[in-house]
Amino acid sequence: WKNMDEQKTKQTWGVYDETGIFLAVCRHGMSLLIADMVQSGELTKYPIAVVSRLMKVFGANLGGGYDIRCQFSTTLAKSIIGKDIEQNRHTCLVPAFHGHAHRRLCQLSHLTVYTEGLGLEDLETCERTFSKSNALASSLRYASAFHRQQAINAYFSHNDAYEVYASISNFIYSNYKQARSIIQDCEFMLPSLKRELGVTADTEFTTWLQEEQNYLEGLEMEPLNETLQMEYWRALVNLEASKKDLDLKSALWDVTTPSDPKDYATYMRKTRKVETARRHAIEMYNKDLRIVQDLESKLNIDSHWTPERPEWHDAACLVTKRTFQRALDHLEALVVTRIFELSKMNHAATGYKMRKHIAKVLQVRSSAIRIALEQYNTAACAMDPPHRILKWDEVVEYAFIAEFDLLRDARQDVSQQPWATPAGHSAMDHYFKLLRAREEIERLEVEARRLLMYLRDKERFLDESKQQVRALHPPLAHQIARYRLIHSCFTSQHLKRLHDITKLPGYKGSLSFG
């Protein structure tokens, strides 16, 4: 992740007074907080300040989506608000789109579809907000600091009042229809998948998720003993190579007698060159020998391993597996980068020059992927038993990190585990989507009634406020009346949409006033 590395953007953006804004929005799109990024890129101090402010205003049990949740949660815990984070039970989440670029282990813990209570929220509202506000950038390029903030504030105030608020009822209506559609599809597909996999209880899907998480956690760190054994095997290989090099250089001996005294200097230089090479070979041999002896003392080994011994073979297999995994890591990184660049080409407002630039980068990336794919296939063939060979057409169609992570069966064979099969993954996805859709239905029925109550209470409040100040402050009463007029211009639209929601199939909520 480029935005995980602050040093890469620190100097680049440090020459500008304001480099952009850091924004926090609610799931409906209302702007909550806006912070200026000054003489820097997207540093962690901005989200820390935003989270701190949100906890002070809204209190405990908040959840927030951030692209680099993996690192940011650790940063939050170690920051000056770490104790507040723990006391307020703040939860960091990974947005749906960005989450699929994270490792599978991160997805299992923090991806939206696996987060209980989140519903169908994708946590990508900031992306949609920025896609609209990017058009504001050109008018701010030469603005003063005051006029820049004034324009940004005016834009988001107008956006909240006339676009986001106007579409809240439609948001509830559209999400309700989407949730009902997902429930219908999942309830149709899930029974057949359960029969195919022999699943008798829904709790098995939760168990599979935990098993997959435990398995991937086991791959995070190699056991220390295995690491030392691999280092020892490599040290023995290096020692054998340096010994052969020393024997070869020691065998060189020139007994030629110069026929002409003038050639003495030439032969002397040749002799010194040979002696220097032999001295260097001795130094390398002694260095490798000391490394071997040090590792033997750590592993309690009495005598050198030889290729005939089973320990040599086991360590060689471990090294082969490590080479395979590192080749897979490299291939995975290149493919994920390609996915993001392809998605950027399809974004709205991406100019012609930028598209051409991305296209050139993709050509270079494709060549790099082909080389990495060859390295992976070579490492896969060296495995015992050989791993599945990947083809170019197959790799470029990979869309999620999960498709790579399940290739990492290093110390146990998981190919027959139900959660490692395509059918098992499909069943798990349908099951958890079904749970989130049901949560979304429950949440939307609450939001629909709250919106209705808000419309009534806001009208009453403004009417009462106008009556109270009319005699004492007529200009203020006039402004309240104007504000009420602006606020009520969307009331009929909201009421109609709320009525439409009650007519949707499966609606069980109530729109009665409390």
VEXDREN-2710 file (C-alpha; in Angstrom, 1 decimal):
% VEXDREN-2710
k/r/px/py/pz
1/TRP/0.0/0.0/0.0
2/LYS/1.5/3.3/-1.0
3/ASN/-0.5/5.3/1.5
4/MET/0.9/3.2/4.3
5/ASP/4.4/4.7/3.7
6/GLU/4.4/8.3/4.8
7/GLN/8.0/8.8/3.8
8/LYS/7.2/8.4/0.1
9/THR/4.8/11.4/0.1
10/LYS/6.3/13.4/2.9
11/GLN/8.9/15.3/0.7
12/THR/6.7/15.3/-2.4
13/TRP/3.7/17.1/-0.7
14/GLY/5.8/19.1/1.8
15/VAL/6.2/22.0/-0.7
16/TYR/2.5/22.8/-0.7
17/ASP/0.6/24.6/2.1
18/GLU/-2.6/22.7/1.6
19/THR/-2.4/19.4/-0.3
20/GLY/-6.0/18.3/0.1
21/ILE/-8.7/17.4/2.7
22/PHE/-9.3/14.5/5.0
23/LEU/-13.0/13.8/5.1
24/ALA/-15.3/11.8/7.4
25/VAL/-18.9/11.1/6.3
26/CYS/-21.7/9.0/7.6
27/ARG/-23.1/6.1/5.6
28/HIS/-25.8/8.3/4.0
29/GLY/-23.2/10.8/2.7
30/MET/-23.5/13.6/5.2
31/SER/-20.2/15.4/5.9
32/LEU/-19.2/15.0/9.5
33/LEU/-15.6/16.4/9.7
34/ILE/-13.2/18.0/7.2
35/ALA/-9.5/18.5/8.0
36/ASP/-7.0/20.3/5.9
37/MET/-3.9/18.3/5.0
38/VAL/-1.1/20.9/5.4
39/GLN/2.4/20.5/3.9
40/SER/2.1/16.7/3.9
41/GLY/0.4/13.7/2.3
42/GLU/-2.2/11.5/4.1
43/LEU/-0.4/11.3/7.4
44/THR/-1.9/9.2/10.3
45/LYS/-2.3/12.4/12.4
46/TYR/-5.4/13.3/10.4
47/PRO/-7.5/10.1/10.9
48/ILE/-6.4/10.0/14.6
49/ALA/-7.7/13.6/15.1
50/VAL/-10.9/12.7/13.2
51/VAL/-11.5/9.5/15.3
52/SER/-10.8/11.5/18.5
53/ARG/-13.3/14.2/17.6
54/LEU/-16.0/11.7/16.6
55/MET/-15.7/9.8/19.9
56/LYS/-16.1/13.0/21.8
57/VAL/-19.3/13.9/19.9
58/PHE/-21.0/10.6/19.4
59/GLY/-19.5/8.5/22.3
60/ALA/-18.8/4.8/22.4
61/ASN/-19.4/1.8/20.1
62/LEU/-18.5/3.6/16.8
63/GLY/-17.2/1.9/13.7
64/GLY/-15.2/3.5/10.9
65/GLY/-14.0/2.3/7.6
66/TYR/-10.5/3.3/6.4
67/ASP/-8.4/2.0/3.5
68/ILE/-5.4/0.9/5.6
69/ARG/-7.3/-0.4/8.6
70/CYS/-4.7/-3.1/9.3
71/GLN/-1.9/-0.7/10.1
72/PHE/-4.1/2.1/11.3
73/SER/-5.7/0.1/14.2
74/THR/-2.2/-0.6/15.5
75/THR/-1.3/3.1/15.2
76/LEU/-4.5/4.1/17.0
77/ALA/-3.8/1.6/19.9
78/LYS/-0.3/3.1/20.3
79/SER/-1.3/6.8/20.0
80/ILE/-2.2/9.2/22.7
81/ILE/-5.9/8.3/22.3
82/GLY/-5.2/4.6/22.6
83/LYS/-6.9/4.3/26.1
84/ASP/-10.0/6.2/24.8
85/ILE/-10.2/3.8/21.8
86/GLU/-10.2/0.8/24.2
87/GLN/-12.7/2.4/26.6
88/ASN/-15.1/3.5/23.9
89/ARG/-14.8/0.2/22.0
90/HIS/-14.1/1.9/18.7
91/THR/-13.9/-0.5/15.8
92/CYS/-11.8/0.0/12.7
93/LEU/-13.1/-1.7/9.5
94/VAL/-11.9/-2.2/6.0
95/PRO/-14.1/-0.8/3.1
96/ALA/-15.5/-3.4/0.8
97/PHE/-13.6/-2.4/-2.4
98/HIS/-10.2/-1.8/-0.7
99/GLY/-10.7/-4.8/1.5
100/HIS/-10.3/-7.2/-1.4
101/ALA/-6.8/-5.9/-1.9
102/HIS/-5.9/-6.9/1.6
103/ARG/-4.6/-10.3/2.6
104/ARG/-7.2/-13.0/3.2
105/LEU/-6.3/-13.1/6.9
106/CYS/-7.2/-9.4/7.2
107/GLN/-10.4/-9.9/5.3
108/LEU/-11.6/-12.7/7.6
109/SER/-11.2/-10.4/10.6
110/HIS/-12.3/-7.0/9.2
111/LEU/-14.0/-7.2/5.8
112/THR/-17.6/-5.8/5.8
113/VAL/-19.3/-9.0/4.8
114/TYR/-17.9/-10.8/7.9
115/THR/-18.6/-8.0/10.4
116/GLU/-21.6/-8.7/12.5
117/GLY/-24.1/-5.9/12.6
118/LEU/-22.8/-3.9/9.7
119/GLY/-25.5/-4.8/7.2
120/LEU/-24.7/-4.1/3.6
121/GLU/-22.8/-1.0/4.2
122/ASP/-19.7/-1.0/2.0
123/LEU/-17.9/1.9/3.8
124/GLU/-16.9/3.5/0.4
125/THR/-19.0/6.6/0.8
126/CYS/-15.9/8.8/0.9
127/GLU/-15.0/7.5/-2.6
128/ARG/-18.4/8.5/-4.0
129/THR/-18.2/11.9/-2.2
130/PHE/-14.7/12.7/-3.6
131/SER/-15.8/11.6/-7.1
132/LYS/-18.3/14.6/-7.0
133/SER/-16.1/17.1/-5.2
134/ASN/-13.0/16.6/-7.4
135/ALA/-14.6/19.0/-9.9
136/LEU/-14.1/21.7/-7.2
137/ALA/-10.3/21.4/-7.4
138/SER/-9.8/23.5/-10.5
139/SER/-11.5/26.5/-9.0
140/LEU/-9.4/26.3/-5.8
141/ARG/-6.0/26.1/-7.5
142/TYR/-5.2/29.8/-7.2
143/ALA/-7.5/30.7/-4.3
144/SER/-6.2/32.1/-1.0
145/ALA/-6.3/30.0/2.1
146/PHE/-9.5/31.8/3.3
147/HIS/-11.3/31.6/0.0
148/ARG/-10.3/28.0/-0.4
149/GLN/-11.8/27.0/2.9
150/GLN/-14.8/29.1/2.3
151/ALA/-15.5/27.4/-1.1
152/ILE/-15.0/23.9/0.3
153/ASN/-17.3/24.7/3.2
154/ALA/-19.9/26.2/0.9
155/TYR/-19.8/23.2/-1.4
156/PHE/-20.2/20.5/1.3
157/SER/-22.9/22.5/3.0
158/HIS/-24.8/22.8/-0.2
159/ASN/-24.1/19.1/-1.0
160/ASP/-25.5/18.0/2.5
161/ALA/-28.6/20.2/2.3
162/TYR/-29.6/19.8/-1.3
163/GLU/-28.2/16.5/-2.5
164/VAL/-27.6/14.2/0.4
165/TYR/-30.6/15.1/2.4
166/ALA/-32.8/15.1/-0.6
167/SER/-31.8/11.5/-1.4
168/ILE/-32.0/10.0/2.1
169/SER/-35.4/8.4/1.6
170/ASN/-34.3/7.1/-1.8
171/PHE/-31.2/5.7/-0.1
172/ILE/-33.4/3.8/2.3
173/TYR/-35.7/2.6/-0.5
174/SER/-32.9/1.5/-2.8
175/ASN/-31.0/-0.3/0.0
176/TYR/-34.2/-2.1/1.1
177/LYS/-34.8/-3.3/-2.5
178/GLN/-31.1/-4.4/-2.7
179/ALA/-31.3/-6.3/0.6
180/ARG/-34.5/-8.1/-0.4
181/SER/-32.9/-9.1/-3.7
182/ILE/-29.8/-10.5/-2.0
183/ILE/-32.0/-12.4/0.5
184/GLN/-34.0/-13.9/-2.4
185/ASP/-30.9/-14.9/-4.3
186/CYS/-29.1/-16.3/-1.3
187/GLU/-32.1/-18.2/0.0
188/PHE/-32.5/-19.8/-3.5
189/MET/-28.8/-20.7/-3.9
190/LEU/-27.7/-21.6/-0.4
191/PRO/-29.8/-24.8/0.1
192/SER/-28.4/-26.5/-3.1
193/LEU/-24.8/-25.5/-2.0
194/LYS/-25.5/-26.9/1.5
195/ARG/-26.7/-30.2/0.0
196/GLU/-23.7/-30.4/-2.3
197/LEU/-21.3/-29.9/0.6
198/GLY/-23.2/-32.0/3.1
199/VAL/-23.8/-29.0/5.5
200/THR/-26.6/-29.7/8.0
201/ALA/-26.3/-26.6/10.2
202/ASP/-25.6/-23.0/9.4
203/THR/-23.1/-22.9/12.3
204/GLU/-20.7/-24.9/10.2
205/PHE/-20.0/-21.8/8.0
206/THR/-18.9/-19.9/11.1
207/THR/-16.7/-22.9/12.0
208/TRP/-15.1/-22.9/8.5
209/LEU/-14.4/-19.2/8.8
210/GLN/-12.6/-19.8/12.1
211/GLU/-10.7/-22.8/10.7
212/GLU/-9.5/-20.8/7.7
213/GLN/-8.4/-17.9/9.9
214/ASN/-6.5/-20.3/12.2
215/TYR/-4.8/-21.9/9.2
216/LEU/-3.7/-18.5/7.7
217/GLU/-2.5/-17.3/11.1
218/GLY/-0.3/-20.4/11.3
219/LEU/1.4/-19.3/8.1
220/GLU/2.2/-15.9/9.4
221/MET/5.5/-16.9/11.0
222/GLU/7.8/-19.8/10.4
223/PRO/8.7/-21.8/13.6
224/LEU/12.1/-20.7/14.9
225/ASN/13.6/-24.2/14.7
226/GLU/12.6/-24.5/11.0
227/THR/14.1/-21.1/10.2
228/LEU/17.4/-22.1/11.8
229/GLN/17.4/-25.4/10.0
230/MET/16.9/-23.6/6.6
231/GLU/19.7/-21.2/7.5
232/TYR/22.0/-24.1/8.4
233/TRP/21.2/-25.9/5.2
234/ARG/22.0/-22.8/3.2
235/ALA/25.2/-22.3/5.2
236/LEU/26.3/-25.9/4.4
237/VAL/25.6/-25.3/0.7
238/ASN/27.7/-22.1/0.8
239/LEU/30.5/-23.9/2.8
240/GLU/30.6/-26.7/0.2
241/ALA/30.8/-24.1/-2.6
242/SER/33.5/-22.1/-0.9
243/LYS/35.5/-25.3/-0.2
244/LYS/35.4/-26.2/-3.9
245/ASP/36.5/-22.7/-4.8
246/LEU/39.4/-23.0/-2.4
247/ASP/40.5/-26.4/-3.7
248/LEU/40.4/-25.0/-7.2
249/LYS/42.5/-22.0/-6.4
250/SER/44.9/-24.0/-4.2
251/ALA/45.5/-26.4/-7.1
252/LEU/46.8/-23.6/-9.3
253/TRP/50.6/-23.6/-9.3
254/ASP/52.8/-22.0/-12.0
255/VAL/56.4/-23.2/-12.0
256/THR/57.4/-21.4/-15.3
257/THR/60.8/-19.8/-15.2
258/PRO/61.1/-16.5/-17.0
259/SER/63.5/-16.8/-20.0
260/ASP/64.0/-13.1/-20.0
261/PRO/64.7/-11.0/-16.8
262/LYS/62.3/-8.4/-18.3
263/ASP/59.4/-10.8/-17.9
264/TYR/60.0/-11.2/-14.2
265/ALA/57.7/-8.3/-13.2
266/THR/54.9/-9.8/-15.3
267/TYR/55.2/-13.2/-13.8
268/MET/55.4/-11.7/-10.3
269/ARG/52.1/-9.8/-10.9
270/LYS/50.5/-13.1/-12.1
271/THR/51.7/-14.9/-9.0
272/ARG/50.5/-12.2/-6.6
273/LYS/47.1/-12.3/-8.4
274/VAL/46.8/-16.0/-7.8
275/GLU/47.9/-15.7/-4.2
276/THR/45.4/-12.9/-3.6
277/ALA/42.6/-15.0/-5.1
278/ARG/43.6/-18.0/-2.9
279/ARG/43.7/-15.8/0.2
280/HIS/40.2/-14.5/-0.6
281/ALA/39.0/-18.1/-1.0
282/ILE/40.5/-19.0/2.4
283/GLU/38.8/-16.0/4.0
284/MET/35.4/-17.0/2.5
285/TYR/35.8/-20.6/3.5
286/ASN/36.6/-19.6/7.1
287/LYS/33.7/-17.2/7.2
288/ASP/31.2/-19.8/6.0
289/LEU/32.8/-22.3/8.4
290/ARG/32.2/-20.0/11.4
291/ILE/28.6/-19.5/10.3
292/VAL/28.1/-23.3/10.2
293/GLN/29.7/-23.8/13.6
294/ASP/27.5/-21.1/15.1
295/LEU/24.3/-22.6/13.8
296/GLU/25.4/-26.1/14.9
297/SER/25.8/-24.8/18.4
298/LYS/22.3/-23.3/18.3
299/LEU/20.8/-26.5/16.9
300/ASN/22.9/-28.9/19.0
301/ILE/24.3/-30.6/16.0
302/ASP/27.3/-32.9/16.6
303/SER/28.5/-33.3/13.0
304/HIS/27.9/-31.7/9.6
305/TRP/24.8/-32.8/7.7
306/THR/25.5/-34.5/4.5
307/PRO/23.2/-34.9/1.4
308/GLU/22.7/-38.6/2.4
309/ARG/21.1/-37.7/5.8
310/PRO/17.3/-37.2/6.1
311/GLU/17.8/-33.9/8.0
312/TRP/19.5/-32.5/4.8
313/HIS/16.5/-33.6/2.7
314/ASP/13.9/-32.1/5.1
315/ALA/15.7/-28.8/5.3
316/ALA/16.0/-28.7/1.5
317/CYS/12.2/-29.2/1.3
318/LEU/11.6/-26.3/3.7
319/VAL/13.9/-24.0/1.6
320/THR/12.0/-25.0/-1.6
321/LYS/8.7/-24.2/0.1
322/ARG/10.0/-20.8/1.2
323/THR/11.2/-20.1/-2.3
324/PHE/7.7/-21.0/-3.6
325/GLN/5.9/-18.8/-1.1
326/ARG/8.1/-15.8/-1.9
327/ALA/7.6/-16.3/-5.6
328/LEU/3.9/-16.3/-4.9
329/ASP/4.1/-13.2/-2.8
330/HIS/5.8/-11.3/-5.7
331/LEU/3.3/-12.5/-8.2
332/GLU/0.4/-11.6/-6.0
333/ALA/1.7/-8.0/-5.4
334/LEU/2.1/-7.4/-9.2
335/VAL/-1.4/-8.7/-10.0
336/VAL/-3.1/-6.6/-7.2
337/THR/-1.3/-3.5/-8.5
338/ARG/-2.6/-4.3/-12.0
339/ILE/-6.2/-4.6/-10.6
340/PHE/-6.0/-1.1/-9.1
341/GLU/-4.6/0.4/-12.2
342/LEU/-7.3/-1.2/-14.4
343/SER/-9.9/0.1/-12.0
344/LYS/-8.4/3.6/-12.2
345/MET/-8.6/3.6/-16.0
346/ASN/-12.4/3.0/-15.7
347/HIS/-12.9/5.9/-13.2
348/ALA/-14.9/8.9/-14.3
349/ALA/-13.0/12.1/-14.8
350/THR/-9.8/10.3/-15.6
351/GLY/-8.2/12.4/-18.3
352/TYR/-6.9/11.1/-21.7
353/LYS/-3.2/11.7/-20.7
354/MET/-3.7/9.8/-17.4
355/ARG/-5.3/6.9/-19.2
356/LYS/-2.4/6.8/-21.7
357/HIS/0.1/6.9/-18.8
358/ILE/-1.7/4.1/-17.0
359/ALA/-1.9/2.0/-20.2
360/LYS/1.9/2.3/-20.6
361/VAL/2.4/1.3/-17.0
362/LEU/0.1/-1.7/-17.5
363/GLN/2.3/-2.8/-20.4
364/VAL/5.3/-2.8/-18.2
365/ARG/3.4/-4.4/-15.4
366/SER/2.2/-7.2/-17.8
367/SER/5.9/-8.0/-18.7
368/ALA/6.8/-8.1/-15.0
369/ILE/3.8/-10.4/-14.2
370/ARG/4.9/-12.8/-17.0
371/ILE/8.4/-12.9/-15.5
372/ALA/7.0/-13.4/-12.0
373/LEU/4.7/-16.1/-13.3
374/GLU/7.6/-18.0/-14.8
375/GLN/9.5/-17.8/-11.5
376/TYR/6.4/-19.0/-9.7
377/ASN/5.9/-21.9/-12.0
378/THR/9.5/-22.9/-11.7
379/ALA/9.2/-22.9/-7.9
380/ALA/5.9/-24.8/-8.1
381/CYS/7.5/-27.5/-10.2
382/ALA/10.3/-27.8/-7.6
383/MET/7.8/-28.6/-4.9
384/ASP/7.3/-32.2/-3.7
385/PRO/4.6/-33.0/-4.8
386/PRO/4.6/-30.3/-7.6
387/HIS/2.0/-27.5/-7.1
388/ARG/-0.5/-26.5/-9.7
389/ILE/0.9/-24.5/-12.6
390/LEU/-0.7/-21.1/-13.2
391/LYS/-1.4/-19.9/-16.7
392/TRP/-1.3/-16.3/-17.9
393/ASP/-5.0/-16.1/-18.7
394/GLU/-5.9/-17.5/-15.3
395/VAL/-3.7/-15.1/-13.3
396/VAL/-4.9/-11.9/-15.0
397/GLU/-8.5/-12.8/-14.2
398/TYR/-7.8/-13.1/-10.4
399/ALA/-9.7/-10.4/-8.6
400/PHE/-9.2/-11.1/-5.0
401/ILE/-6.2/-11.9/-2.7
402/ALA/-8.1/-14.9/-1.4
403/GLU/-7.4/-16.7/-4.6
404/PHE/-3.6/-16.5/-3.8
405/ASP/-3.7/-17.2/-0.1
406/LEU/-5.3/-20.6/-0.5
407/LEU/-2.2/-21.6/-2.6
408/ARG/-0.1/-21.3/0.5
409/ASP/-0.5/-24.8/1.9
410/ALA/3.0/-25.0/3.4
411/ARG/2.9/-27.3/6.4
412/GLN/-0.5/-29.0/5.9
413/ASP/-2.6/-30.0/2.9
414/VAL/-5.9/-28.0/3.0
415/SER/-7.0/-28.7/-0.5
416/GLN/-9.7/-31.1/0.7
417/GLN/-10.9/-28.8/3.4
418/PRO/-14.5/-27.5/2.5
419/TRP/-13.5/-23.8/3.1
420/ALA/-10.6/-24.2/0.6
421/THR/-12.9/-25.4/-2.3
422/PRO/-14.6/-23.0/-4.7
423/ALA/-18.0/-24.5/-3.7
424/GLY/-17.2/-23.9/0.0
425/HIS/-16.2/-20.4/-0.6
426/SER/-19.3/-19.7/-2.6
427/ALA/-21.5/-21.2/0.1
428/MET/-19.7/-19.1/2.8
429/ASP/-20.1/-15.9/0.7
430/HIS/-23.9/-16.6/0.2
431/TYR/-24.4/-17.4/3.9
432/PHE/-22.7/-14.2/5.2
433/LYS/-24.2/-12.0/2.6
434/LEU/-27.6/-13.4/3.7
435/LEU/-26.9/-12.5/7.3
436/ARG/-25.7/-9.0/6.4
437/ALA/-28.8/-8.5/4.2
438/ARG/-31.1/-9.4/7.0
439/GLU/-29.3/-7.0/9.3
440/GLU/-29.7/-4.3/6.7
441/ILE/-33.4/-4.9/6.5
442/GLU/-33.7/-4.5/10.3
443/ARG/-31.6/-1.4/10.2
444/LEU/-33.5/0.3/7.4
445/GLU/-36.9/-0.3/9.0
446/VAL/-35.6/1.6/12.0
447/GLU/-34.1/4.4/9.8
448/ALA/-37.4/4.8/7.9
449/ARG/-39.3/5.4/11.1
450/ARG/-36.6/7.7/12.4
451/LEU/-36.7/9.8/9.2
452/LEU/-40.5/10.1/9.5
453/MET/-40.2/11.2/13.1
454/TYR/-37.4/13.7/12.1
455/LEU/-39.6/15.3/9.5
456/ARG/-42.5/15.8/12.0
457/ASP/-40.3/17.0/14.9
458/LYS/-38.2/19.4/12.7
459/GLU/-41.4/21.1/11.3
460/ARG/-42.8/21.4/14.9
461/PHE/-39.5/22.8/16.2
462/LEU/-39.2/25.4/13.5
463/ASP/-42.8/26.5/13.8
464/GLU/-42.5/26.9/17.6
465/SER/-39.2/28.8/17.3
466/LYS/-40.7/31.2/14.8
467/GLN/-43.7/31.9/17.0
468/GLN/-41.4/32.5/20.0
469/VAL/-39.2/35.1/18.4
470/ARG/-41.7/36.8/16.1
471/ALA/-42.6/39.5/18.6
472/LEU/-39.1/40.2/19.9
473/HIS/-37.0/39.7/16.8
474/PRO/-39.0/39.8/13.5
475/PRO/-35.8/39.5/11.3
476/LEU/-34.8/36.3/13.0
477/ALA/-38.3/35.0/12.7
478/HIS/-38.2/35.7/9.0
479/GLN/-34.9/33.8/8.6
480/ILE/-36.4/30.8/10.5
481/ALA/-39.4/30.9/8.1
482/ARG/-37.0/30.9/5.2
483/TYR/-35.0/28.0/6.6
484/ARG/-38.2/26.1/7.2
485/LEU/-39.2/26.6/3.6
486/ILE/-35.9/25.3/2.4
487/HIS/-36.0/22.3/4.7
488/SER/-39.6/21.4/3.9
489/CYS/-39.1/21.4/0.1
490/PHE/-38.1/17.7/0.2
491/THR/-40.7/16.6/2.8
492/SER/-43.3/15.5/0.2
493/GLN/-40.7/13.6/-1.7
494/HIS/-39.6/11.8/1.5
495/LEU/-43.1/11.0/2.6
496/LYS/-43.9/9.5/-0.9
497/ARG/-40.7/7.4/-0.8
498/LEU/-41.5/6.2/2.7
499/HIS/-44.9/5.2/1.6
500/ASP/-43.3/3.3/-1.3
501/ILE/-41.1/1.4/1.1
502/THR/-44.2/0.1/3.0
503/LYS/-45.4/-1.4/-0.3
504/LEU/-42.2/-3.4/-0.9
505/PRO/-42.5/-7.2/-0.5
506/GLY/-41.5/-8.4/3.0
507/TYR/-41.7/-5.0/4.7
508/LYS/-42.5/-5.6/8.4
509/GLY/-41.7/-2.2/9.9
510/SER/-44.0/0.5/11.3
511/LEU/-44.3/4.1/10.2
512/SER/-46.5/5.1/13.0
513/PHE/-45.5/8.1/15.1
514/GLY/-44.0/7.3/18.5
END
